[in-house]
Amino acid sequence: MSQGLFVCGIDPEAGSSVVVLGLGGALRRMVGRFAFFKPVGNGAGDQDVAVMRAAHQLEHAPEDVCPITCL
């Protein structure tokens, strides 16, 4: 059974990326693996996606993790 958690800030500088980075570490320790999805961002060059992929060794391509580009 899969479960999901959606984290959304109410302001562009709310710090939700930092919260998700910490939650990712906790989830890796608790369940062993997790996925990250940012529906709208800067596409393949999104900094949040790059940090999450590097910090948690996520395998999905940046284009799959952040499919809608909003410049």
mmCIF file of the N, C-alpha and C atoms, coordinates in Angstrom:
data_MODEL
# 
_entry.id   MODEL 
# 
loop_
_atom_site.group_PDB 
_atom_site.id 
_atom_site.type_symbol 
_atom_site.label_atom_id 
_atom_site.label_alt_id 
_atom_site.label_comp_id 
_atom_site.label_asym_id 
_atom_site.label_entity_id 
_atom_site.label_seq_id 
_atom_site.pdbx_PDB_ins_code 
_atom_site.Cartn_x 
_atom_site.Cartn_y 
_atom_site.Cartn_z 
_atom_site.occupancy 
_atom_site.B_iso_or_equiv 
_atom_site.pdbx_formal_charge 
_atom_site.auth_seq_id 
_atom_site.auth_comp_id 
_atom_site.auth_asym_id 
_atom_site.auth_atom_id 
_atom_site.pdbx_PDB_model_num 
ATOM 1   N N  . MET A 1 1  ? 0.842  -1.179 0.000   1.00 0.00 ? 1  MET A N  1 
ATOM 2   C CA . MET A 1 1  ? 0.000  0.000  0.000   1.00 0.00 ? 1  MET A CA 1 
ATOM 3   C C  . MET A 1 1  ? 0.886  1.240  0.000   1.00 0.00 ? 1  MET A C  1 
ATOM 4   N N  . SER A 1 2  ? 0.718  2.081  -0.994  1.00 0.00 ? 2  SER A N  1 
ATOM 5   C CA . SER A 1 2  ? 1.515  3.297  -1.040  1.00 0.00 ? 2  SER A CA 1 
ATOM 6   C C  . SER A 1 2  ? 0.783  4.432  -0.339  1.00 0.00 ? 2  SER A C  1 
ATOM 7   N N  . GLN A 1 3  ? 1.569  5.329  0.207   1.00 0.00 ? 3  GLN A N  1 
ATOM 8   C CA . GLN A 1 3  ? 1.026  6.493  0.887   1.00 0.00 ? 3  GLN A CA 1 
ATOM 9   C C  . GLN A 1 3  ? 1.758  7.717  0.374   1.00 0.00 ? 3  GLN A C  1 
ATOM 10  N N  . GLY A 1 4  ? 1.120  8.854  0.447   1.00 0.00 ? 4  GLY A N  1 
ATOM 11  C CA . GLY A 1 4  ? 1.737  10.066 -0.041  1.00 0.00 ? 4  GLY A CA 1 
ATOM 12  C C  . GLY A 1 4  ? 1.678  11.187 0.972   1.00 0.00 ? 4  GLY A C  1 
ATOM 13  N N  . LEU A 1 5  ? 2.577  12.121 0.798   1.00 0.00 ? 5  LEU A N  1 
ATOM 14  C CA . LEU A 1 5  ? 2.636  13.304 1.628   1.00 0.00 ? 5  LEU A CA 1 
ATOM 15  C C  . LEU A 1 5  ? 2.946  14.468 0.701   1.00 0.00 ? 5  LEU A C  1 
ATOM 16  N N  . PHE A 1 6  ? 2.140  15.511 0.750   1.00 0.00 ? 6  PHE A N  1 
ATOM 17  C CA . PHE A 1 6  ? 2.335  16.682 -0.092  1.00 0.00 ? 6  PHE A CA 1 
ATOM 18  C C  . PHE A 1 6  ? 2.706  17.853 0.798   1.00 0.00 ? 6  PHE A C  1 
ATOM 19  N N  . VAL A 1 7  ? 3.843  18.463 0.540   1.00 0.00 ? 7  VAL A N  1 
ATOM 20  C CA . VAL A 1 7  ? 4.300  19.616 1.304   1.00 0.00 ? 7  VAL A CA 1 
ATOM 21  C C  . VAL A 1 7  ? 4.244  20.827 0.382   1.00 0.00 ? 7  VAL A C  1 
ATOM 22  N N  . CYS A 1 8  ? 3.564  21.869 0.840   1.00 0.00 ? 8  CYS A N  1 
ATOM 23  C CA . CYS A 1 8  ? 3.402  23.067 0.018   1.00 0.00 ? 8  CYS A CA 1 
ATOM 24  C C  . CYS A 1 8  ? 3.557  24.307 0.894   1.00 0.00 ? 8  CYS A C  1 
ATOM 25  N N  . GLY A 1 9  ? 4.442  25.201 0.487   1.00 0.00 ? 9  GLY A N  1 
ATOM 26  C CA . GLY A 1 9  ? 4.609  26.456 1.212   1.00 0.00 ? 9  GLY A CA 1 
ATOM 27  C C  . GLY A 1 9  ? 3.587  27.482 0.757   1.00 0.00 ? 9  GLY A C  1 
ATOM 28  N N  . ILE A 1 10 ? 3.283  28.418 1.609   1.00 0.00 ? 10 ILE A N  1 
ATOM 29  C CA . ILE A 1 10 ? 2.319  29.463 1.252   1.00 0.00 ? 10 ILE A CA 1 
ATOM 30  C C  . ILE A 1 10 ? 3.013  30.702 0.697   1.00 0.00 ? 10 ILE A C  1 
ATOM 31  N N  . ASP A 1 11 ? 4.331  30.669 0.650   1.00 0.00 ? 11 ASP A N  1 
ATOM 32  C CA . ASP A 1 11 ? 5.123  31.784 0.165   1.00 0.00 ? 11 ASP A CA 1 
ATOM 33  C C  . ASP A 1 11 ? 6.326  31.193 -0.573  1.00 0.00 ? 11 ASP A C  1 
ATOM 34  N N  . PRO A 1 12 ? 6.808  31.827 -1.639  1.00 0.00 ? 12 PRO A N  1 
ATOM 35  C CA . PRO A 1 12 ? 7.967  31.273 -2.359  1.00 0.00 ? 12 PRO A CA 1 
ATOM 36  C C  . PRO A 1 12 ? 9.203  31.074 -1.481  1.00 0.00 ? 12 PRO A C  1 
ATOM 37  N N  . GLU A 1 13 ? 9.353  31.832 -0.434  1.00 0.00 ? 13 GLU A N  1 
ATOM 38  C CA . GLU A 1 13 ? 10.502 31.722 0.463   1.00 0.00 ? 13 GLU A CA 1 
ATOM 39  C C  . GLU A 1 13 ? 10.117 31.102 1.807   1.00 0.00 ? 13 GLU A C  1 
ATOM 40  N N  . ALA A 1 14 ? 9.103  30.238 1.833   1.00 0.00 ? 14 ALA A N  1 
ATOM 41  C CA . ALA A 1 14 ? 8.596  29.678 3.081   1.00 0.00 ? 14 ALA A CA 1 
ATOM 42  C C  . ALA A 1 14 ? 9.523  28.640 3.706   1.00 0.00 ? 14 ALA A C  1 
ATOM 43  N N  . GLY A 1 15 ? 10.417 28.063 2.934   1.00 0.00 ? 15 GLY A N  1 
ATOM 44  C CA . GLY A 1 15 ? 11.326 27.063 3.472   1.00 0.00 ? 15 GLY A CA 1 
ATOM 45  C C  . GLY A 1 15 ? 10.847 25.637 3.297   1.00 0.00 ? 15 GLY A C  1 
ATOM 46  N N  . SER A 1 16 ? 9.876  25.415 2.424   1.00 0.00 ? 16 SER A N  1 
ATOM 47  C CA . SER A 1 16 ? 9.351  24.058 2.240   1.00 0.00 ? 16 SER A CA 1 
ATOM 48  C C  . SER A 1 16 ? 10.413 23.120 1.681   1.00 0.00 ? 16 SER A C  1 
ATOM 49  N N  . SER A 1 17 ? 11.363 23.624 0.907   1.00 0.00 ? 17 SER A N  1 
ATOM 50  C CA . SER A 1 17 ? 12.426 22.773 0.361   1.00 0.00 ? 17 SER A CA 1 
ATOM 51  C C  . SER A 1 17 ? 13.299 22.210 1.478   1.00 0.00 ? 17 SER A C  1 
ATOM 52  N N  . VAL A 1 18 ? 13.586 23.030 2.463   1.00 0.00 ? 18 VAL A N  1 
ATOM 53  C CA . VAL A 1 18 ? 14.394 22.576 3.603   1.00 0.00 ? 18 VAL A CA 1 
ATOM 54  C C  . VAL A 1 18 ? 13.625 21.531 4.405   1.00 0.00 ? 18 VAL A C  1 
ATOM 55  N N  . VAL A 1 19 ? 12.331 21.749 4.584   1.00 0.00 ? 19 VAL A N  1 
ATOM 56  C CA . VAL A 1 19 ? 11.494 20.789 5.302   1.00 0.00 ? 19 VAL A CA 1 
ATOM 57  C C  . VAL A 1 19 ? 11.476 19.450 4.563   1.00 0.00 ? 19 VAL A C  1 
ATOM 58  N N  . VAL A 1 20 ? 11.301 19.495 3.253   1.00 0.00 ? 20 VAL A N  1 
ATOM 59  C CA . VAL A 1 20 ? 11.258 18.265 2.460   1.00 0.00 ? 20 VAL A CA 1 
ATOM 60  C C  . VAL A 1 20 ? 12.611 17.556 2.482   1.00 0.00 ? 20 VAL A C  1 
ATOM 61  N N  . LEU A 1 21 ? 13.692 18.300 2.472   1.00 0.00 ? 21 LEU A N  1 
ATOM 62  C CA . LEU A 1 21 ? 15.016 17.700 2.548   1.00 0.00 ? 21 LEU A CA 1 
ATOM 63  C C  . LEU A 1 21 ? 15.176 16.921 3.856   1.00 0.00 ? 21 LEU A C  1 
ATOM 64  N N  . GLY A 1 22 ? 14.748 17.500 4.967   1.00 0.00 ? 22 GLY A N  1 
ATOM 65  C CA . GLY A 1 22 ? 14.798 16.817 6.256   1.00 0.00 ? 22 GLY A CA 1 
ATOM 66  C C  . GLY A 1 22 ? 13.853 15.634 6.332   1.00 0.00 ? 22 GLY A C  1 
ATOM 67  N N  . LEU A 1 23 ? 12.644 15.805 5.818   1.00 0.00 ? 23 LEU A N  1 
ATOM 68  C CA . LEU A 1 23 ? 11.685 14.693 5.796   1.00 0.00 ? 23 LEU A CA 1 
ATOM 69  C C  . LEU A 1 23 ? 12.205 13.535 4.963   1.00 0.00 ? 23 LEU A C  1 
ATOM 70  N N  . GLY A 1 24 ? 12.885 13.862 3.877   1.00 0.00 ? 24 GLY A N  1 
ATOM 71  C CA . GLY A 1 24 ? 13.459 12.809 3.038   1.00 0.00 ? 24 GLY A CA 1 
ATOM 72  C C  . GLY A 1 24 ? 14.451 11.958 3.810   1.00 0.00 ? 24 GLY A C  1 
ATOM 73  N N  . GLY A 1 25 ? 15.296 12.598 4.607   1.00 0.00 ? 25 GLY A N  1 
ATOM 74  C CA . GLY A 1 25 ? 16.249 11.851 5.431   1.00 0.00 ? 25 GLY A CA 1 
ATOM 75  C C  . GLY A 1 25 ? 15.551 10.969 6.445   1.00 0.00 ? 25 GLY A C  1 
ATOM 76  N N  . ALA A 1 26 ? 14.510 11.500 7.077   1.00 0.00 ? 26 ALA A N  1 
ATOM 77  C CA . ALA A 1 26 ? 13.752 10.712 8.055   1.00 0.00 ? 26 ALA A CA 1 
ATOM 78  C C  . ALA A 1 26 ? 13.048 9.535  7.381   1.00 0.00 ? 26 ALA A C  1 
ATOM 79  N N  . LEU A 1 27 ? 12.466 9.775  6.218   1.00 0.00 ? 27 LEU A N  1 
ATOM 80  C CA . LEU A 1 27 ? 11.781 8.695  5.501   1.00 0.00 ? 27 LEU A CA 1 
ATOM 81  C C  . LEU A 1 27 ? 12.750 7.597  5.072   1.00 0.00 ? 27 LEU A C  1 
ATOM 82  N N  . ARG A 1 28 ? 13.930 7.987  4.630   1.00 0.00 ? 28 ARG A N  1 
ATOM 83  C CA . ARG A 1 28 ? 14.924 6.971  4.241   1.00 0.00 ? 28 ARG A CA 1 
ATOM 84  C C  . ARG A 1 28 ? 15.285 6.084  5.423   1.00 0.00 ? 28 ARG A C  1 
ATOM 85  N N  . ARG A 1 29 ? 15.402 6.672  6.602   1.00 0.00 ? 29 ARG A N  1 
ATOM 86  C CA . ARG A 1 29 ? 15.733 5.874  7.793   1.00 0.00 ? 29 ARG A CA 1 
ATOM 87  C C  . ARG A 1 29 ? 14.565 4.993  8.219   1.00 0.00 ? 29 ARG A C  1 
ATOM 88  N N  . MET A 1 30 ? 13.335 5.491  8.057   1.00 0.00 ? 30 MET A N  1 
ATOM 89  C CA . MET A 1 30 ? 12.153 4.755  8.531   1.00 0.00 ? 30 MET A CA 1 
ATOM 90  C C  . MET A 1 30 ? 11.681 3.679  7.550   1.00 0.00 ? 30 MET A C  1 
ATOM 91  N N  . VAL A 1 31 ? 11.610 4.003  6.271   1.00 0.00 ? 31 VAL A N  1 
ATOM 92  C CA . VAL A 1 31 ? 11.033 3.065  5.305   1.00 0.00 ? 31 VAL A CA 1 
ATOM 93  C C  . VAL A 1 31 ? 12.024 2.589  4.253   1.00 0.00 ? 31 VAL A C  1 
ATOM 94  N N  . GLY A 1 32 ? 13.203 3.153  4.223   1.00 0.00 ? 32 GLY A N  1 
ATOM 95  C CA . GLY A 1 32 ? 14.224 2.683  3.303   1.00 0.00 ? 32 GLY A CA 1 
ATOM 96  C C  . GLY A 1 32 ? 14.264 3.397  1.966   1.00 0.00 ? 32 GLY A C  1 
ATOM 97  N N  . ARG A 1 33 ? 13.124 3.829  1.462   1.00 0.00 ? 33 ARG A N  1 
ATOM 98  C CA . ARG A 1 33 ? 13.123 4.523  0.181   1.00 0.00 ? 33 ARG A CA 1 
ATOM 99  C C  . ARG A 1 33 ? 11.899 5.421  0.055   1.00 0.00 ? 33 ARG A C  1 
ATOM 100 N N  . PHE A 1 34 ? 12.011 6.391  -0.821  1.00 0.00 ? 34 PHE A N  1 
ATOM 101 C CA . PHE A 1 34 ? 10.898 7.302  -1.063  1.00 0.00 ? 34 PHE A CA 1 
ATOM 102 C C  . PHE A 1 34 ? 11.110 7.945  -2.423  1.00 0.00 ? 34 PHE A C  1 
ATOM 103 N N  . ALA A 1 35 ? 10.110 8.622  -2.897  1.00 0.00 ? 35 ALA A N  1 
ATOM 104 C CA . ALA A 1 35 ? 10.201 9.343  -4.170  1.00 0.00 ? 35 ALA A CA 1 
ATOM 105 C C  . ALA A 1 35 ? 9.934  10.822 -3.916  1.00 0.00 ? 35 ALA A C  1 
ATOM 106 N N  . PHE A 1 36 ? 10.451 11.640 -4.781  1.00 0.00 ? 36 PHE A N  1 
ATOM 107 C CA . PHE A 1 36 ? 10.286 13.090 -4.698  1.00 0.00 ? 36 PHE A CA 1 
ATOM 108 C C  . PHE A 1 36 ? 9.690  13.572 -6.009  1.00 0.00 ? 36 PHE A C  1 
ATOM 109 N N  . PHE A 1 37 ? 8.689  14.444 -5.936  1.00 0.00 ? 37 PHE A N  1 
ATOM 110 C CA . PHE A 1 37 ? 8.044  14.980 -7.122  1.00 0.00 ? 37 PHE A CA 1 
ATOM 111 C C  . PHE A 1 37 ? 7.738  16.449 -6.895  1.00 0.00 ? 37 PHE A C  1 
ATOM 112 N N  . LYS A 1 38 ? 8.189  17.287 -7.786  1.00 0.00 ? 38 LYS A N  1 
ATOM 113 C CA . LYS A 1 38 ? 7.901  18.721 -7.728  1.00 0.00 ? 38 LYS A CA 1 
ATOM 114 C C  . LYS A 1 38 ? 7.145  19.043 -9.019  1.00 0.00 ? 38 LYS A C  1 
ATOM 115 N N  . PRO A 1 39 ? 5.821  19.132 -8.950  1.00 0.00 ? 39 PRO A N  1 
ATOM 116 C CA . PRO A 1 39 ? 5.024  19.242 -10.180 1.00 0.00 ? 39 PRO A CA 1 
ATOM 117 C C  . PRO A 1 39 ? 5.332  20.458 -11.041 1.00 0.00 ? 39 PRO A C  1 
ATOM 118 N N  . VAL A 1 40 ? 5.641  21.585 -10.428 1.00 0.00 ? 40 VAL A N  1 
ATOM 119 C CA . VAL A 1 40 ? 5.935  22.805 -11.189 1.00 0.00 ? 40 VAL A CA 1 
ATOM 120 C C  . VAL A 1 40 ? 7.225  23.415 -10.649 1.00 0.00 ? 40 VAL A C  1 
ATOM 121 N N  . GLY A 1 41 ? 8.151  23.689 -11.548 1.00 0.00 ? 41 GLY A N  1 
ATOM 122 C CA . GLY A 1 41 ? 9.415  24.277 -11.128 1.00 0.00 ? 41 GLY A CA 1 
ATOM 123 C C  . GLY A 1 41 ? 10.176 24.800 -12.322 1.00 0.00 ? 41 GLY A C  1 
ATOM 124 N N  . ASN A 1 42 ? 11.495 24.726 -12.243 1.00 0.00 ? 42 ASN A N  1 
ATOM 125 C CA . ASN A 1 42 ? 12.347 25.211 -13.320 1.00 0.00 ? 42 ASN A CA 1 
ATOM 126 C C  . ASN A 1 42 ? 12.823 24.069 -14.214 1.00 0.00 ? 42 ASN A C  1 
ATOM 127 N N  . GLY A 1 43 ? 12.060 23.010 -14.294 1.00 0.00 ? 43 GLY A N  1 
ATOM 128 C CA . GLY A 1 43 ? 12.381 21.890 -15.175 1.00 0.00 ? 43 GLY A CA 1 
ATOM 129 C C  . GLY A 1 43 ? 13.620 21.133 -14.737 1.00 0.00 ? 43 GLY A C  1 
ATOM 130 N N  . ALA A 1 44 ? 14.362 20.635 -15.725 1.00 0.00 ? 44 ALA A N  1 
ATOM 131 C CA . ALA A 1 44 ? 15.533 19.798 -15.444 1.00 0.00 ? 44 ALA A CA 1 
ATOM 132 C C  . ALA A 1 44 ? 16.612 20.552 -14.667 1.00 0.00 ? 44 ALA A C  1 
ATOM 133 N N  . GLY A 1 45 ? 16.641 21.886 -14.756 1.00 0.00 ? 45 GLY A N  1 
ATOM 134 C CA . GLY A 1 45 ? 17.640 22.665 -14.047 1.00 0.00 ? 45 GLY A CA 1 
ATOM 135 C C  . GLY A 1 45 ? 17.192 23.173 -12.685 1.00 0.00 ? 45 GLY A C  1 
ATOM 136 N N  . ASP A 1 46 ? 16.102 22.646 -12.168 1.00 0.00 ? 46 ASP A N  1 
ATOM 137 C CA . ASP A 1 46 ? 15.575 23.112 -10.884 1.00 0.00 ? 46 ASP A CA 1 
ATOM 138 C C  . ASP A 1 46 ? 16.545 22.776 -9.755  1.00 0.00 ? 46 ASP A C  1 
ATOM 139 N N  . GLN A 1 47 ? 16.907 23.774 -8.972  1.00 0.00 ? 47 GLN A N  1 
ATOM 140 C CA . GLN A 1 47 ? 17.879 23.595 -7.887  1.00 0.00 ? 47 GLN A CA 1 
ATOM 141 C C  . GLN A 1 47 ? 17.356 22.661 -6.797  1.00 0.00 ? 47 GLN A C  1 
ATOM 142 N N  . ASP A 1 48 ? 16.081 22.751 -6.445  1.00 0.00 ? 48 ASP A N  1 
ATOM 143 C CA . ASP A 1 48 ? 15.514 21.866 -5.418  1.00 0.00 ? 48 ASP A CA 1 
ATOM 144 C C  . ASP A 1 48 ? 15.603 20.410 -5.848  1.00 0.00 ? 48 ASP A C  1 
ATOM 145 N N  . VAL A 1 49 ? 15.321 20.157 -7.114  1.00 0.00 ? 49 VAL A N  1 
ATOM 146 C CA . VAL A 1 49 ? 15.391 18.793 -7.645  1.00 0.00 ? 49 VAL A CA 1 
ATOM 147 C C  . VAL A 1 49 ? 16.826 18.278 -7.585  1.00 0.00 ? 49 VAL A C  1 
ATOM 148 N N  . ALA A 1 50 ? 17.777 19.112 -7.978  1.00 0.00 ? 50 ALA A N  1 
ATOM 149 C CA . ALA A 1 50 ? 19.185 18.709 -7.953  1.00 0.00 ? 50 ALA A CA 1 
ATOM 150 C C  . ALA A 1 50 ? 19.654 18.387 -6.534  1.00 0.00 ? 50 ALA A C  1 
ATOM 151 N N  . VAL A 1 51 ? 19.258 19.207 -5.577  1.00 0.00 ? 51 VAL A N  1 
ATOM 152 C CA . VAL A 1 51 ? 19.666 18.979 -4.182  1.00 0.00 ? 51 VAL A CA 1 
ATOM 153 C C  . VAL A 1 51 ? 19.052 17.683 -3.648  1.00 0.00 ? 51 VAL A C  1 
ATOM 154 N N  . MET A 1 52 ? 17.759 17.476 -3.886  1.00 0.00 ? 52 MET A N  1 
ATOM 155 C CA . MET A 1 52 ? 17.098 16.250 -3.412  1.00 0.00 ? 52 MET A CA 1 
ATOM 156 C C  . MET A 1 52 ? 17.709 15.004 -4.052  1.00 0.00 ? 52 MET A C  1 
ATOM 157 N N  . ARG A 1 53 ? 17.970 15.059 -5.349  1.00 0.00 ? 53 ARG A N  1 
ATOM 158 C CA . ARG A 1 53 ? 18.559 13.901 -6.034  1.00 0.00 ? 53 ARG A CA 1 
ATOM 159 C C  . ARG A 1 53 ? 19.942 13.590 -5.479  1.00 0.00 ? 53 ARG A C  1 
ATOM 160 N N  . ALA A 1 54 ? 20.754 14.626 -5.229  1.00 0.00 ? 54 ALA A N  1 
ATOM 161 C CA . ALA A 1 54 ? 22.106 14.418 -4.721  1.00 0.00 ? 54 ALA A CA 1 
ATOM 162 C C  . ALA A 1 54 ? 22.104 13.957 -3.262  1.00 0.00 ? 54 ALA A C  1 
ATOM 163 N N  . ALA A 1 55 ? 21.276 14.569 -2.441  1.00 0.00 ? 55 ALA A N  1 
ATOM 164 C CA . ALA A 1 55 ? 21.263 14.259 -1.009  1.00 0.00 ? 55 ALA A CA 1 
ATOM 165 C C  . ALA A 1 55 ? 20.723 12.862 -0.713  1.00 0.00 ? 55 ALA A C  1 
ATOM 166 N N  . HIS A 1 56 ? 19.774 12.409 -1.534  1.00 0.00 ? 56 HIS A N  1 
ATOM 167 C CA . HIS A 1 56 ? 19.109 11.142 -1.233  1.00 0.00 ? 56 HIS A CA 1 
ATOM 168 C C  . HIS A 1 56 ? 19.287 10.082 -2.312  1.00 0.00 ? 56 HIS A C  1 
ATOM 169 N N  . GLN A 1 57 ? 20.247 10.302 -3.219  1.00 0.00 ? 57 GLN A N  1 
ATOM 170 C CA . GLN A 1 57 ? 20.562 9.347  -4.280  1.00 0.00 ? 57 GLN A CA 1 
ATOM 171 C C  . GLN A 1 57 ? 19.304 8.872  -5.015  1.00 0.00 ? 57 GLN A C  1 
ATOM 172 N N  . LEU A 1 58 ? 18.472 9.806  -5.415  1.00 0.00 ? 58 LEU A N  1 
ATOM 173 C CA . LEU A 1 58 ? 17.241 9.485  -6.129  1.00 0.00 ? 58 LEU A CA 1 
ATOM 174 C C  . LEU A 1 58 ? 17.573 9.212  -7.589  1.00 0.00 ? 58 LEU A C  1 
ATOM 175 N N  . GLU A 1 59 ? 16.926 8.201  -8.160  1.00 0.00 ? 59 GLU A N  1 
ATOM 176 C CA . GLU A 1 59 ? 17.285 7.721  -9.493  1.00 0.00 ? 59 GLU A CA 1 
ATOM 177 C C  . GLU A 1 59 ? 16.488 8.344  -10.634 1.00 0.00 ? 59 GLU A C  1 
ATOM 178 N N  . HIS A 1 60 ? 15.330 8.890  -10.378 1.00 0.00 ? 60 HIS A N  1 
ATOM 179 C CA . HIS A 1 60 ? 14.494 9.409  -11.459 1.00 0.00 ? 60 HIS A CA 1 
ATOM 180 C C  . HIS A 1 60 ? 15.143 10.621 -12.126 1.00 0.00 ? 60 HIS A C  1 
ATOM 181 N N  . ALA A 1 61 ? 14.948 10.724 -13.432 1.00 0.00 ? 61 ALA A N  1 
ATOM 182 C CA . ALA A 1 61 ? 15.504 11.838 -14.198 1.00 0.00 ? 61 ALA A CA 1 
ATOM 183 C C  . ALA A 1 61 ? 14.853 13.152 -13.768 1.00 0.00 ? 61 ALA A C  1 
ATOM 184 N N  . PRO A 1 62 ? 15.603 14.249 -13.791 1.00 0.00 ? 62 PRO A N  1 
ATOM 185 C CA . PRO A 1 62 ? 15.041 15.546 -13.395 1.00 0.00 ? 62 PRO A CA 1 
ATOM 186 C C  . PRO A 1 62 ? 13.774 15.920 -14.167 1.00 0.00 ? 62 PRO A C  1 
ATOM 187 N N  . GLU A 1 63 ? 13.700 15.552 -15.443 1.00 0.00 ? 63 GLU A N  1 
ATOM 188 C CA . GLU A 1 63 ? 12.523 15.872 -16.250 1.00 0.00 ? 63 GLU A CA 1 
ATOM 189 C C  . GLU A 1 63 ? 11.290 15.139 -15.745 1.00 0.00 ? 63 GLU A C  1 
ATOM 190 N N  . ASP A 1 64 ? 11.489 13.957 -15.166 1.00 0.00 ? 64 ASP A N  1 
ATOM 191 C CA . ASP A 1 64 ? 10.367 13.193 -14.618 1.00 0.00 ? 64 ASP A CA 1 
ATOM 192 C C  . ASP A 1 64 ? 9.947  13.706 -13.254 1.00 0.00 ? 64 ASP A C  1 
ATOM 193 N N  . VAL A 1 65 ? 10.901 14.219 -12.493 1.00 0.00 ? 65 VAL A N  1 
ATOM 194 C CA . VAL A 1 65 ? 10.638 14.715 -11.150 1.00 0.00 ? 65 VAL A CA 1 
ATOM 195 C C  . VAL A 1 65 ? 9.967  16.085 -11.187 1.00 0.00 ? 65 VAL A C  1 
ATOM 196 N N  . CYS A 1 66 ? 10.306 16.886 -12.173 1.00 0.00 ? 66 CYS A N  1 
ATOM 197 C CA . CYS A 1 66 ? 9.768  18.249 -12.307 1.00 0.00 ? 66 CYS A CA 1 
ATOM 198 C C  . CYS A 1 66 ? 9.309  18.458 -13.758 1.00 0.00 ? 66 CYS A C  1 
ATOM 199 N N  . PRO A 1 67 ? 8.123  17.942 -14.117 1.00 0.00 ? 67 PRO A N  1 
ATOM 200 C CA . PRO A 1 67 ? 7.709  17.926 -15.518 1.00 0.00 ? 67 PRO A CA 1 
ATOM 201 C C  . PRO A 1 67 ? 7.206  19.246 -16.095 1.00 0.00 ? 67 PRO A C  1 
ATOM 202 N N  . ILE A 1 68 ? 6.718  20.163 -15.276 1.00 0.00 ? 68 ILE A N  1 
ATOM 203 C CA . ILE A 1 68 ? 6.155  21.408 -15.789 1.00 0.00 ? 68 ILE A CA 1 
ATOM 204 C C  . ILE A 1 68 ? 7.097  22.562 -15.464 1.00 0.00 ? 68 ILE A C  1 
ATOM 205 N N  . THR A 1 69 ? 7.542  23.246 -16.500 1.00 0.00 ? 69 THR A N  1 
ATOM 206 C CA . THR A 1 69 ? 8.476  24.352 -16.327 1.00 0.00 ? 69 THR A CA 1 
ATOM 207 C C  . THR A 1 69 ? 7.730  25.676 -16.261 1.00 0.00 ? 69 THR A C  1 
ATOM 208 N N  . CYS A 1 70 ? 8.043  26.446 -15.245 1.00 0.00 ? 70 CYS A N  1 
ATOM 209 C CA . CYS A 1 70 ? 7.445  27.757 -15.059 1.00 0.00 ? 70 CYS A CA 1 
ATOM 210 C C  . CYS A 1 70 ? 8.582  28.748 -14.881 1.00 0.00 ? 70 CYS A C  1 
ATOM 211 N N  . LEU A 1 71 ? 8.870  29.497 -15.910 1.00 0.00 ? 71 LEU A N  1 
ATOM 212 C CA . LEU A 1 71 ? 10.000 30.437 -15.850 1.00 0.00 ? 71 LEU A CA 1 
ATOM 213 C C  . LEU A 1 71 ? 9.529  31.721 -15.359 1.00 0.00 ? 71 LEU A C  1 
# 
